[in-house]
Amino acid sequence: MLHVAIEHRLMHAETLSYMLHQLPIDRKFPQGGLMAPATPPAKAYMVEIPAGMATLGLGRRADDGSLASRADDELFGWDNEFAAHRVEVPKFRIDAHNVTNDEFLRFLNEGGYRDRRLWSDAGWEWLQSSGTTHPGFWIQRESAGGNNWKYRGMFEELPLPLDWPAYVSHAEAAAYARWAGKELPSEAEWHRAAMGTPSGRERDFPWGDEAPDACRGNFDFARWDPTPVGAFPGGASAFGVHDLVGNGWEWTRTRFAPFEGFEPFPFYPGYSANFFDDKHYVMKGGSARTAACMLRRSFRNWFQPHYPFVYASFRCVKH
């Protein structure tokens, strides 16, 4: 119950950040924060992930390094994290970095928001009804040279940071992926790229089994805004995939649903079950505003596909 109380409040702290972000900037007091590490600009490329097993869910680690499916009173997890199970994942290729604002700007400039073929029926209906023409954190300013894109940071309006991850809704991420001839990863593919290794052993975190610290990524309330993709090479996975934990939740194409053996909390039966409605998608990883305790590999976040203000990034896969 103590874990439930603490983690739920920390979730609310992140959700409150989404609301705070939408307040007019002139009503906020600027806050200092850590600077992003100085790193060379990341190049866009894909990494091949060989076929293998991915363990989803929470359980004790077995002798072979995988997670056993047995729940344990000493392990805390939300009801949707149980029970641990293994999934066979065919080989695939995945973006080494999250899609950046620069890459997403190309999609926008080439008519991505006007091309009906790229959108699901529900996504297209949302575009038309909401009048959405660009990501929710972008601001379009007129200038003598044409459109001048700005970015709504937490405390200031910035020239669009081209090397930051693009924060978009699931509908926008899926449309970009179709435009690029790719798709969003499944939850199992994300796990394989993040926690898998060439030897077959699985890790607790992308970088290994050590607890999260400041050199591994942008998380645990250290910063208000994103950092450039690839800024934390110490957080890369065994396959060389970067930023899988922190700097933005990552959309998957997996609809939020219970694992086999799911049992709702008796004291909070609707925590997960109320959202098993085929209308929410699993997000993995964590954002700059995600507490370290919720960076565990089994943690599952979820959101509906059209909310534009969640700190959610994405990367694509190809089969």
C-alpha positions in Angstrom: 0.0 0.0 0.0 2.9 2.3 0.7 4.4 1.7 -2.7 0.9 2.3 -4.3 0.6 5.7 -2.4 4.1 6.9 -3.3 4.1 5.9 -7.0 0.6 7.2 -7.6 1.6 10.6 -6.3 4.7 10.5 -8.5 2.5 9.7 -11.5 0.3 12.7 -10.6 3.4 14.9 -10.4 4.2 14.0 -14.0 0.6 14.5 -15.2 0.5 17.8 -13.4 3.5 18.8 -15.5 1.4 18.3 -18.6 -1.1 20.8 -17.3 1.5 23.2 -16.0 3.1 23.1 -19.5 0.0 24.5 -21.1 -0.1 27.7 -18.8 0.9 30.9 -20.6 4.6 31.3 -20.3 4.2 34.9 -18.9 2.4 33.4 -15.9 5.4 31.3 -14.9 8.6 31.9 -13.0 11.6 30.6 -15.0 13.5 27.8 -13.3 17.1 26.8 -13.6 18.1 23.3 -14.5 20.8 21.0 -15.6 22.3 21.6 -19.0 22.3 18.7 -21.5 25.6 17.0 -21.9 27.7 18.3 -24.9 27.6 15.5 -27.5 28.0 15.5 -31.3 24.7 15.6 -33.3 23.2 12.1 -33.6 22.9 10.7 -37.1 19.7 8.8 -38.0 20.3 5.1 -38.6 18.7 1.7 -37.8 20.0 -1.2 -35.8 19.3 -4.8 -36.6 17.9 -6.8 -33.6 18.3 -10.6 -34.1 15.4 -12.9 -33.3 15.2 -13.9 -29.7 13.1 -14.0 -26.6 11.7 -11.0 -24.7 10.4 -11.3 -21.2 7.5 -9.0 -20.4 6.0 -8.5 -16.9 7.3 -8.7 -13.4 8.9 -11.7 -11.7 12.0 -13.0 -10.0 15.1 -13.5 -12.2 15.6 -17.1 -13.2 19.0 -18.9 -13.4 19.2 -18.2 -17.2 18.9 -14.5 -16.6 15.2 -14.3 -17.7 12.4 -13.2 -15.4 10.4 -15.9 -13.8 6.6 -15.6 -14.0 6.1 -16.2 -10.3 5.0 -13.1 -8.4 6.7 -12.4 -5.1 5.5 -10.5 -2.1 8.9 -8.6 -2.1 8.3 -7.3 -5.6 6.1 -4.3 -6.1 4.4 -3.8 -9.4 1.0 -2.5 -10.6 -1.6 -5.1 -11.4 -1.0 -4.8 -15.2 2.7 -5.8 -14.8 1.8 -9.4 -13.8 2.5 -12.0 -14.7 5.9 -12.3 -16.3 6.0 -14.3 -19.5 8.3 -14.8 -22.5 7.6 -13.8 -26.1 9.4 -15.0 -29.2 10.4 -12.0 -31.3 11.4 -12.4 -34.9 14.4 -10.3 -36.1 13.7 -6.6 -37.0 15.4 -3.3 -37.4 14.8 -0.3 -35.1 15.8 3.4 -35.1 18.9 3.9 -33.0 17.5 7.2 -31.8 14.0 8.7 -31.3 12.5 10.5 -34.3 13.7 14.1 -33.9 11.8 17.4 -34.5 14.0 17.8 -37.6 12.8 14.5 -39.1 9.2 15.2 -38.1 9.4 18.7 -39.7 10.2 16.9 -43.0 7.0 14.8 -42.6 5.0 18.0 -42.0 6.6 20.0 -44.9 5.9 17.1 -47.3 2.2 17.2 -46.5 1.9 14.5 -43.9 -1.0 16.2 -42.1 -2.9 16.5 -45.4 -2.4 13.0 -46.8 -5.4 10.9 -45.9 -3.6 7.6 -46.8 -1.3 8.0 -43.8 -4.0 8.1 -41.1 -6.3 5.7 -39.6 -10.0 6.5 -39.8 -10.1 7.6 -36.2 -6.9 9.6 -36.6 -8.2 11.4 -39.7 -11.4 12.2 -38.0 -9.5 13.6 -35.0 -7.4 15.8 -37.3 -10.5 17.2 -39.0 -12.5 17.8 -35.9 -9.6 19.3 -33.8 -8.0 21.3 -36.6 -4.6 19.8 -35.7 -1.9 20.7 -38.3 1.3 20.2 -36.2 2.6 18.7 -32.9 1.1 20.1 -29.8 4.4 21.5 -28.5 5.1 23.4 -31.7 4.1 27.1 -32.3 3.7 28.5 -35.8 4.9 32.2 -36.0 4.7 34.2 -39.2 7.9 35.9 -40.4 9.2 37.6 -43.5 10.7 34.4 -44.7 7.6 32.3 -44.2 6.7 30.0 -41.4 8.9 30.3 -38.3 8.5 27.3 -36.0 8.9 27.7 -32.3 8.8 25.3 -29.4 6.8 25.7 -26.2 9.2 24.7 -23.5 8.1 24.6 -19.9 9.3 28.1 -19.1 10.2 29.7 -22.4 9.4 29.8 -26.1 12.4 28.5 -28.1 13.4 28.2 -31.7 12.4 24.7 -32.6 15.2 22.4 -31.2 15.7 20.2 -34.2 17.8 17.6 -32.3 15.2 17.1 -29.6 12.8 14.1 -29.8 9.4 14.9 -31.3 6.7 14.8 -28.7 3.5 13.8 -30.6 0.3 11.8 -30.1 0.1 8.1 -31.0 -2.0 9.0 -34.1 0.8 11.4 -35.4 3.5 8.9 -34.6 1.7 6.1 -36.5 1.1 8.4 -39.5 4.8 9.4 -39.6 5.8 5.7 -39.4 3.6 4.9 -42.4 5.0 7.9 -44.3 8.5 6.5 -43.6 7.6 3.0 -44.8 7.9 1.6 -41.2 5.7 1.1 -38.2 5.8 1.6 -34.4 7.4 -1.2 -32.4 5.3 -3.7 -30.5 5.8 -3.8 -26.7 7.7 -7.1 -27.1 10.0 -5.6 -29.8 10.7 -2.6 -27.6 11.7 -5.0 -24.8 13.9 -7.0 -27.0 15.8 -3.9 -28.3 16.0 -2.4 -24.8 16.7 -5.2 -22.4 18.0 -8.0 -24.7 21.6 -8.9 -25.4 23.3 -10.9 -28.2 24.0 -13.7 -25.7 20.3 -14.1 -25.0 20.5 -12.8 -21.4 18.2 -10.0 -20.5 19.1 -6.9 -18.4 17.2 -5.0 -15.8 17.8 -1.7 -17.7 19.1 -1.1 -21.2 22.7 -0.3 -20.0 22.9 -3.3 -17.6 21.7 -4.2 -14.1 22.9 -1.1 -12.3 20.3 1.3 -10.9 19.5 4.5 -12.9 21.8 7.4 -12.4 22.3 10.8 -14.0 24.7 9.6 -16.7 22.2 7.1 -18.1 19.5 9.4 -19.3 17.1 12.4 -18.8 14.7 11.3 -16.1 13.8 11.6 -12.4 12.9 15.3 -12.4 16.4 16.5 -13.2 15.3 18.7 -16.1 12.0 20.3 -17.2 12.5 19.8 -21.0 14.0 17.2 -23.3 17.7 16.9 -24.2 19.1 16.2 -27.7 18.7 12.6 -28.8 21.9 10.5 -28.1 23.0 12.9 -25.3 23.5 10.0 -22.9 25.6 7.3 -24.6 26.0 5.6 -21.2 22.4 4.6 -21.3 22.5 2.7 -24.6 21.3 -0.9 -24.8 23.5 -3.9 -25.6 22.4 -3.6 -29.3 23.4 0.1 -29.4 19.9 1.6 -29.2 19.9 5.0 -27.4 17.5 6.8 -25.0 15.2 3.9 -24.3 14.7 5.1 -20.8 14.0 8.8 -20.2 13.7 11.9 -22.4 10.2 10.9 -23.5 7.9 7.9 -23.1 7.9 5.8 -26.3 4.8 4.8 -28.1 4.3 1.2 -29.2 1.6 -0.2 -31.5 0.5 -2.6 -28.7 -3.0 -1.9 -27.3 -3.1 -1.8 -23.5 -4.5 -5.1 -22.4 -4.0 -7.6 -19.5 -1.3 -10.2 -19.4 -2.4 -13.8 -18.9 -2.8 -14.3 -15.1 -3.9 -10.7 -14.6 -5.6 -10.0 -11.2 -6.8 -6.5 -10.4 -5.9 -5.0 -7.1 -8.8 -5.7 -4.7 -8.4 -2.2 -3.2 -8.2 -0.5 -6.6 -9.9 -2.8 -9.1 -10.3 -0.2 -11.8 -6.7 1.1 -11.9 -5.9 -0.9 -15.1 -9.1 -2.7 -15.9 -11.0 0.5 -16.7 -8.6 1.1 -19.5 -8.7 -2.3 -21.1 -11.0 -0.9 -23.7 -9.0 -1.3 -26.9 -8.6 2.5 -27.1 -5.3 3.0 -25.3 -1.7 2.2 -26.3 1.2 1.0 -24.2 4.1 3.4 -23.7 7.5 2.4 -22.4 10.6 4.0 -21.1 9.9 7.2 -19.2 10.2 11.0 -19.6 12.3 13.7 -18.0 9.5 14.0 -15.4 9.3 10.3 -14.6 10.5 9.2 -11.1 13.4 6.7 -11.0 11.3 4.1 -9.2 9.0 3.8 -12.3 11.9 3.2 -14.7 11.8 -0.6 -13.9 11.6 -2.7 -17.0 8.1 -4.1 -16.3 6.4 -0.7 -15.8 3.7 0.0 -18.4 2.2 3.4 -19.1 -0.7 3.9 -21.4 -2.6 6.8 -23.1 -5.3 7.2 -25.7 -4.1 8.0 -29.2 -5.2 11.6 -29.6 -4.0 13.5 -26.5 -1.3 15.9 -27.8 0.4 17.0 -24.6 1.8 13.8 -23.1 5.7 13.7 -23.0 5.7 10.9 -25.6 8.3 10.3 -28.3 8.7 7.4 -30.7 11.0 5.4 -32.9 10.2 3.1 -35.8 10.9 -0.4 -36.8 11.1 -2.3 -40.1 10.6 -6.0 -40.7 
